[in-house]
């Protein structure tokens, strides 16, 4: 998929989020459709430890998949709730008190990789997706279990 396939709003730079977008960052994430299973996003060996990678789910949702140095995996929404930009996969991976985190590359708010909760603003969170590895393939979705097999 190229940038030409993305919705026009995903390509806008410097635009302020609309009132609806600002309100959406305070709403809990909607659950995936019933019966949706995990979908393959890439091979595990394609993910660099300590970095994130962006992926597009079949429904058009942009996610950020993170592989840590201990090979644990996390998947979150790629959309920064403070700016509306799809940049979380380019965030700075770290930890706060032993909790794995990612800092937004734009305004530097820090989010928990396990819960999606913003550690700098308790009213804001990223959507979290279940992630698993099966036969060397990273799969993301509602029915996935965080495990490596």
N, C-alpha and C positions, 0 to 999 in steps of 0.2 A: 504494500500500500504506500502510495506517495502522499506528499502534502496536498496534492490536487484532489485527493479522495476525501479529505477531512472537511467537516462543515466549515463554512466561511468564518464563523465566529471563532473557531479554534485558531485561525490564522491571524487574527487582528492583534496587533502589538500596541501597547500603550493605552488601550481602551480601558476605561473605568468599568468595573462590574456594575451591572444594572441593579436596581433595588431588589429584584427577584433573585439575582445571583447572590447578593449580600445576605438576603434572608435565608437562602438555601444552605449556606454554610452553617447555620444554626439548627437545621433540621436533621434528625437522625436519618441515616441512609436507608433507602428502601430495600427490602430483601429481594434477592434475585427471584425470577419466576419459579414457581413450583415445578419440580422435576428436572430442573436444569442441572446437568452434571458438569464435572470439571472438563475444561477444554485445554488442549495442548497449546502452549505459547512459545516454547523453544526447548532446545537441548540444554541440560544442566551445564555441560562443559562450555557453552556459549556465554554463561554469566561469569563475570569477573568478581572474585571475592572482594568484599568491601565497597562494591559499587551497585548502582541500580540500573535497570534497563526498562524502557517503555514497551508496552505491548497493547494491542488493540483486541478486545474481545469481540465475538461475533455480533453482539448487539450494539457495537460502536463505543462501548465504554473504554476509556483509556486507563490503563493501570500501570503502576510502577512495581517491578519485581526486584527485590533486593536479596543478594546472596552475601552472607557474612563470612568472615574468615573461618568460622567453625562449621561451615556448610549449611547453617540454618537458613531457611528461606522465609520471606515475608512478601505479601502482596497488598498494596494499598491503592487508593485512587491516585491517579497521576495529576489530578487537578488541585492546585494550591487554592484552598478556600478563601484566602485573603486577597488574592489578585485575580483569580479565575484562570490563570495561565496553567497549561498542562506541562509542568516542569519538575514535579517531585522526584522523578527518576534521576534527575541530575543533582539531587540534594546531597548534602554532606552527611555521611553515615558516621555514627558515633554511639555513645551511650551516656546516660545520666543516671548515676547511682546503680549501675549494673543493668539498667533497662535499655535495650537497643533502641536507637533513635535515628531519625533523619531530620536534618534542618533544611527548610526551604532555601533554594538557591537565590531567591529574590529578596524576601524580607527577613529571612533567617529564623522564623518561628520554628520551634522544635516539636516534632511529633513522635509518639511512641510507635515503634514498628509492630508491637504486639497488639495494641488496642486501637491505634489510630488517633488517640487523644492528643490534643495540643497541650504541651506542657507549659506553654506561655499564656494560654487563654482557655480556661476550663469550659467555655461554652462552644468550642469549636473542635471538630474531629474530622479525620479522613475516613472514608469507607474502607473497611478491611475485608480482604478476600481470603478464603481458605486456599492453601497451596500445598501441592504434593509433588513428589518425584516418583514416576513409575517407569521402569526400564530406561532410565537415563533421560526421560522427558519431563520437563516441568509442566504441570497442569494446574490451572486455576479455575475455581468455581465453587458454587454453593455446597456441593456434596464432597468436595475434596477434604482430606484430613492431612494436617501438617505432618508429613512423614517422608522418609527416604527409604525406598525399597530397591 
